[in-house]
Amino acid sequence: LKNENESFIQLHEYAKEGKVHYLYFQVAKGRQLFYRKEKKLMLLTERFHFYRRYNIKGIKSVVFYQPPAQPTFYHELINLVVSECVYVRLLYTKLDFLRLANIFGDQCAQKIIASQKAVHVIVSR
């Protein structure tokens, strides 16, 4: 993203861990920049969310590059989205079956993995 000059912030567990006050300031500033739309993209690690549980405002869509290990993480992030119509993209491989099953259930995960389709749409109301 840096090579493409994209405007983004990153929230991860390795951000200047030596100084707790600096980490808090960095996270607060990043969240504020994202909320005010000065930064278009936020990279958030599952581990950061697991330990910090910040309420992130201004989310319009979510992209997971892998199904999360903690199934509640998937639902928590989707529930933070402020838009009426939520767009969630979840990238996965066949090796992610257990994680998919924990999120969507065994039957749904089996259908997704067994399917020849490249894209699946799962609608939740």
C-alpha positions as CSV (number, residue, x, y, z in Angstrom):
1,L,0.0,0.0,0.0
2,K,2.9,2.4,0.7
3,N,4.3,1.8,-2.7
4,E,1.0,2.7,-4.2
5,N,0.7,5.9,-2.1
6,E,-2.6,4.8,-0.6
7,S,-3.9,6.7,2.4
8,F,-4.2,4.2,5.3
9,I,-3.5,3.7,9.0
10,Q,-2.5,0.5,10.7
11,L,-3.5,-0.8,14.1
12,H,-1.5,-3.7,15.2
13,E,-0.1,-5.2,18.4
14,Y,3.5,-4.3,17.5
15,A,3.1,-0.6,17.3
16,K,5.8,0.9,19.7
17,E,5.0,-1.4,22.5
18,G,7.8,0.1,24.7
19,K,5.8,3.2,25.5
20,V,2.2,2.5,26.4
21,H,1.2,6.2,26.4
22,Y,2.6,6.6,22.9
23,L,0.7,3.5,21.7
24,Y,-2.5,4.9,23.1
25,F,-1.9,8.3,21.4
26,Q,-1.1,6.6,18.1
27,V,-4.2,4.5,18.2
28,A,-6.5,7.4,19.2
29,K,-5.0,9.6,16.4
30,G,-5.4,6.8,13.9
31,R,-9.0,6.1,14.8
32,Q,-9.8,9.8,14.6
33,L,-8.2,10.2,11.1
34,F,-10.2,7.2,9.9
35,Y,-13.4,8.5,11.3
36,R,-13.0,11.9,9.8
37,K,-12.2,10.2,6.4
38,E,-8.7,11.7,6.3
39,K,-7.5,8.1,5.9
40,K,-9.5,5.9,3.6
41,L,-8.3,2.5,4.8
42,M,-7.5,0.9,8.1
43,L,-5.5,-2.2,8.5
44,L,-6.5,-4.0,11.8
45,T,-5.0,-7.3,13.0
46,E,-7.1,-9.9,14.7
47,R,-4.6,-10.0,17.6
48,F,-4.9,-6.2,18.1
49,H,-8.7,-6.5,18.3
50,F,-8.5,-9.5,20.6
51,Y,-6.4,-7.6,23.2
52,R,-7.7,-4.0,22.8
53,R,-11.4,-4.2,21.7
54,Y,-11.5,-0.6,20.5
55,N,-14.8,0.6,19.0
56,I,-13.9,1.7,15.5
57,K,-16.3,4.3,14.0
58,G,-16.8,5.1,10.3
59,I,-16.5,1.5,8.9
60,K,-18.3,1.2,5.6
61,S,-17.0,-2.2,4.4
62,V,-14.8,-5.0,5.8
63,V,-12.2,-7.2,4.0
64,F,-10.8,-10.3,5.7
65,Y,-7.8,-11.8,4.1
66,Q,-8.4,-15.0,6.0
67,P,-11.3,-16.2,8.2
68,P,-10.6,-15.1,11.7
69,A,-9.5,-17.8,14.3
70,Q,-12.0,-16.4,16.7
71,P,-15.5,-16.6,15.1
72,T,-16.8,-13.7,17.3
73,F,-14.3,-11.4,15.7
74,Y,-16.1,-11.8,12.3
75,H,-19.5,-10.8,13.8
76,E,-18.0,-8.0,16.0
77,L,-16.4,-6.2,13.1
78,I,-19.5,-6.5,10.9
79,N,-21.6,-5.0,13.7
80,L,-19.3,-2.0,13.8
81,V,-20.3,-1.1,10.2
82,V,-22.4,2.1,10.1
83,S,-23.8,1.7,6.6
84,E,-27.2,0.3,5.9
85,C,-25.8,-2.1,3.3
86,V,-22.7,-3.9,4.6
87,Y,-20.2,-5.2,2.2
88,V,-17.9,-7.9,3.6
89,R,-15.3,-9.7,1.6
90,L,-13.7,-12.9,3.0
91,L,-10.8,-14.4,1.3
92,Y,-10.2,-18.1,2.0
93,T,-8.7,-21.4,0.8
94,K,-9.7,-25.0,1.3
95,L,-7.3,-25.1,4.3
96,D,-9.6,-22.6,6.1
97,F,-12.5,-25.1,6.4
98,L,-12.5,-25.2,10.3
99,R,-12.5,-21.4,10.5
100,L,-15.3,-21.2,8.0
101,A,-17.3,-23.8,9.9
102,N,-16.9,-21.9,13.1
103,I,-18.3,-18.8,11.5
104,F,-21.0,-20.2,9.2
105,G,-21.6,-23.7,10.4
106,D,-20.5,-27.1,9.1
107,Q,-23.0,-27.5,6.3
108,C,-22.5,-24.1,4.9
109,A,-18.7,-24.4,5.1
110,Q,-18.9,-27.8,3.3
111,K,-20.9,-26.3,0.5
112,I,-18.6,-23.4,0.1
113,I,-15.4,-25.5,0.0
114,A,-17.0,-28.2,-2.3
115,S,-18.3,-25.6,-4.8
116,Q,-16.5,-24.8,-8.0
117,K,-17.5,-21.2,-7.9
118,A,-14.9,-18.5,-7.4
119,V,-17.3,-16.2,-5.5
120,H,-19.9,-16.9,-3.0
121,V,-22.6,-14.6,-1.7
122,I,-23.9,-15.2,1.8
123,V,-26.8,-13.0,2.8
124,S,-27.7,-12.4,6.5
125,R,-30.7,-10.4,7.7
